[in-house]
Amino acid sequence: MGLTMQLTTEQTNNIIEQNQASTFPIVVKIVESIKKILEEDKKQKNPLFINVKESVIFNIARRALNEPGARFLIGIAGESASGKTTFVQNAIRSCIAEERTDLYTIVCCDDYYYDWSNELKEAGSYEAFFAKGYSFDTPKAINLKLMKEHLVSLKNGSAVRSPDYNFTTCESFPHGVLKKPAQIIVNEGLYVLNEGIRDIMDVKVYVFTPFEIIKDRWYRRAESRGKTGLAADMQFENVNTTAQTYIRPAMQCADIVMNGVVSSSYIQEMTEKIFRTMDNIAKGKEVNL
């Protein structure tokens, strides 16, 4: 007959506390090193980081060390054309040499727009469509409930199929893209930091970009999606109005506020430096900043 040993709750808690105590100096070293990187960034003419809560650096480092294999859900919000997608693409590119779905997966809020293809056909044009009161720029236009369910599933280790949305025809294909659970889950889009969504995020990021730059980017992107002239003007007016109500307030609850007008090369440089620093300290290597 074998002997089975079971740890009591108190013993388990003691082991956890001892483990956390042993990693605490490493966590502190990571935090101090990242703070130095952020101070150097502030000295730049066009820094990447506008604001960073020190607590979020500590929490990320502590969890990464004490919970090996833990999944991080990062929400990245900002106005339309603020540069959210560009930031995500460059940050991922700087840290991961090849696409590996076990390391990261990206869930885009834009994929969850409701299907309005029939309504658009009935209206006959985007101008008539918008004149009837339809708007792409309110939370009601997006199936946030489904998106949240998918994010929770990914965080719990289950794969999902996100919808696939066509911005020209307003069609939504419900079983579009397979998303697999990964170590880092990035959720980017207009409303990912809105109430009802942000509570599941481990890290909340807001991308801030000045209005005139957003306007220029937005019109160029609208043209690529088949919206020009009056249709584009009507939608942009709505974009600006609704952003004031539904998007800009999210900056106040963000852990990190990023600059949306930084070059791709600098985004890659900074994110690579931060992740390399964390990794080297965790492995006991010397870090030269």
C-alpha positions in Angstrom: 0.0 0.0 0.0 1.5 3.3 -1.0 1.7 6.3 1.3 0.0 9.4 0.1 1.1 12.8 1.5 -1.3 15.7 1.2 -0.3 19.3 2.0 -2.6 21.3 4.2 -3.8 24.7 3.1 -1.4 26.3 5.6 1.6 24.3 4.3 0.7 25.2 0.7 0.4 28.9 1.5 3.8 28.7 3.3 5.4 27.2 0.2 3.8 29.9 -2.0 5.0 32.7 0.4 8.5 31.3 0.5 8.6 31.1 -3.3 7.4 34.7 -3.6 9.8 35.9 -1.0 12.7 34.3 -2.9 11.7 36.0 -6.2 10.9 39.4 -4.6 14.5 40.8 -5.1 14.4 39.8 -8.7 11.0 41.6 -9.1 12.4 44.7 -7.6 15.5 44.6 -9.9 13.2 44.2 -12.9 11.1 47.2 -11.8 14.1 49.4 -11.2 15.6 48.5 -14.6 12.4 49.1 -16.4 12.0 52.5 -14.7 15.5 53.4 -16.0 14.4 52.5 -19.5 11.3 54.7 -19.1 13.4 57.6 -17.8 15.6 57.4 -20.9 12.5 57.3 -23.1 11.2 60.5 -21.5 14.3 62.3 -22.6 13.5 61.6 -26.3 12.0 64.3 -28.5 9.1 61.9 -29.2 8.9 59.4 -26.4 6.9 56.2 -26.7 5.5 56.2 -23.1 3.3 59.1 -22.0 2.3 57.6 -18.7 3.0 54.3 -16.9 1.7 53.2 -13.5 4.6 51.8 -11.5 2.3 49.2 -10.0 1.6 47.5 -13.3 5.4 46.9 -13.9 5.6 45.3 -10.4 2.5 43.2 -11.0 3.7 41.9 -14.4 7.2 41.0 -13.1 5.8 39.3 -10.0 3.3 37.3 -11.8 5.7 36.3 -14.6 8.1 34.9 -12.0 5.7 33.4 -9.6 3.2 31.9 -12.0 5.2 30.2 -14.8 2.9 29.6 -17.8 0.4 32.2 -16.7 -1.6 33.8 -19.6 -1.5 37.6 -19.8 -4.5 39.4 -21.4 -3.5 42.8 -22.6 -6.2 45.3 -23.7 -5.1 48.0 -26.1 -7.6 50.8 -26.8 -7.7 54.1 -28.5 -9.6 56.2 -31.1 -10.1 55.1 -34.6 -6.8 55.5 -36.6 -4.9 56.3 -33.4 -2.3 53.6 -34.2 -3.4 50.7 -32.1 -2.8 48.0 -34.7 0.5 49.5 -35.8 1.7 49.4 -32.2 0.6 45.8 -31.7 2.2 44.6 -34.9 5.6 46.3 -34.2 5.7 45.2 -30.5 5.0 41.6 -31.5 7.6 41.8 -34.4 10.3 43.0 -32.0 9.8 40.2 -29.5 9.0 37.2 -31.6 11.1 36.3 -34.6 8.5 34.0 -36.1 4.7 33.5 -35.8 4.1 31.1 -33.0 0.5 30.8 -31.7 1.7 29.3 -28.4 3.4 32.6 -27.6 0.8 35.1 -28.6 -2.6 35.5 -30.2 -4.4 38.7 -31.3 -8.1 39.4 -31.0 -9.3 42.5 -32.8 -12.4 44.3 -31.7 -13.1 45.2 -35.4 -13.8 41.6 -36.2 -16.9 41.6 -33.9 -19.0 44.2 -35.8 -22.6 43.1 -36.4 -23.6 42.1 -39.9 -25.3 45.1 -41.5 -24.9 44.0 -45.1 -28.7 43.7 -45.7 -29.3 47.1 -44.2 -26.6 48.7 -46.4 -28.1 47.1 -49.5 -31.6 48.3 -48.6 -30.2 51.8 -48.0 -28.5 51.8 -51.4 -25.4 53.8 -50.3 -23.3 54.7 -47.3 -24.8 58.2 -47.3 -28.3 56.8 -47.0 -27.2 54.2 -44.5 -25.8 56.8 -42.2 -28.7 59.1 -42.7 -31.0 56.4 -41.3 -29.1 56.6 -38.1 -26.7 53.7 -38.4 -23.3 54.1 -36.8 -20.1 52.0 -36.8 -18.7 54.1 -33.9 -20.7 53.2 -30.8 -20.3 50.1 -28.6 -23.8 48.9 -29.8 -22.3 48.3 -33.3 -20.0 45.6 -32.0 -20.8 42.3 -30.3 -18.8 43.0 -27.2 -20.5 40.2 -25.3 -19.2 37.6 -27.7 -15.8 39.1 -27.8 -15.6 39.0 -24.0 -16.7 35.3 -24.0 -14.0 34.5 -26.5 -11.3 36.3 -24.5 -12.3 34.5 -21.3 -12.2 31.1 -23.2 -8.7 31.9 -24.5 -7.5 32.9 -21.1 -8.9 29.6 -19.7 -7.0 27.6 -22.4 -9.7 27.0 -25.0 -9.5 27.9 -28.7 -12.2 30.0 -30.3 -13.2 31.1 -33.8 -13.5 34.9 -34.1 -15.8 36.4 -36.7 -14.3 37.8 -39.9 -15.7 41.2 -40.9 -15.8 42.9 -44.4 -15.7 46.6 -44.0 -16.7 47.2 -47.6 -19.9 45.1 -47.6 -20.6 45.1 -43.9 -20.8 41.3 -43.9 -19.8 39.3 -40.8 -18.7 35.7 -41.2 -19.2 34.1 -37.8 -16.7 31.2 -38.0 -13.8 33.1 -39.6 -10.5 32.8 -37.9 -9.2 30.2 -35.4 -7.6 31.7 -32.3 -5.6 29.5 -30.0 -4.8 30.1 -26.3 -1.4 31.6 -25.9 1.0 33.0 -23.2 0.1 36.5 -24.4 -3.4 37.4 -25.6 -3.7 40.9 -27.1 -7.1 42.4 -27.5 -7.0 45.7 -29.5 -9.8 48.0 -30.6 -12.0 50.9 -29.8 -13.9 49.6 -26.8 -11.6 47.0 -25.2 -11.2 49.2 -22.1 -14.9 50.0 -21.8 -16.8 49.1 -18.7 -17.8 45.5 -18.8 -14.7 44.5 -20.7 -11.7 46.0 -18.9 -12.3 44.0 -15.7 -10.8 40.9 -17.4 -7.6 42.7 -18.6 -4.3 42.0 -16.9 -2.8 45.1 -18.5 -4.8 48.1 -19.8 -3.1 50.2 -22.5 -4.4 53.3 -24.2 -2.9 54.8 -27.4 -3.1 58.6 -27.6 -2.8 60.4 -30.8 -3.5 64.2 -31.6 -6.8 64.9 -33.4 -5.3 66.3 -36.7 -3.2 63.2 -37.1 -6.1 60.9 -36.4 -8.2 62.8 -38.9 -5.6 62.5 -41.7 -5.1 58.8 -41.0 -8.8 58.1 -40.8 -9.7 59.6 -44.2 -6.9 57.7 -45.9 -8.1 54.4 -44.4 -11.8 55.2 -45.2 -10.9 55.7 -48.9 -9.2 52.3 -48.9 -12.5 50.8 -47.6 -14.6 52.4 -50.2 -15.9 55.4 -48.3 -15.3 58.9 -49.8 -17.0 62.3 -50.1 -20.1 62.9 -48.1 -20.2 59.3 -46.7 -16.7 59.7 -45.3 -17.5 63.2 -43.9 -20.7 62.0 -42.2 -19.0 59.0 -40.6 -16.0 61.0 -39.4 -18.2 63.6 -37.7 -19.9 60.7 -35.9 -16.5 59.1 -35.1 -15.3 62.3 -33.4 -18.6 62.8 -31.5 -18.8 59.3 -30.2 -15.1 59.1 -29.3 -15.7 61.8 -26.7 -18.4 59.7 -25.0 -17.2 56.1 -25.5 -13.4 56.0 -26.0 -11.4 59.0 -24.6 -12.6 58.4 -21.0 -10.8 55.0 -21.1 -7.5 56.8 -21.0 -8.1 57.6 -17.3 -8.3 53.9 -16.3 -5.3 52.8 -18.4 -2.2 51.3 -16.8 -0.1 52.5 -19.7 -0.7 55.4 -22.1 1.3 55.2 -25.3 2.2 57.7 -27.9 0.5 56.9 -31.2 2.9 58.9 -33.4 6.1 57.1 -32.7 8.1 55.4 -35.5 7.8 51.7 -36.1 11.5 51.2 -35.5 11.4 53.0 -32.2 8.4 50.9 -31.0 10.4 47.8 -31.9 13.6 49.1 -30.2 11.8 49.9 -26.9 9.7 46.8 -26.6 12.7 44.6 -27.4 14.8 46.4 -24.8 12.1 45.9 -22.1 11.4 42.3 -22.8 15.2 41.5 -23.1 15.8 43.2 -19.8 13.1 41.3 -18.0 14.3 38.0 -19.5 18.0 38.6 -18.6 17.3 39.5 -15.0 15.0 36.5 -14.6 17.8 34.3 -15.9 20.4 35.9 -13.6 22.3 37.7 -16.3 23.9 41.1 -16.0 21.9 43.9 -17.5 23.6 46.9 -19.2 21.2 49.7 -19.9 
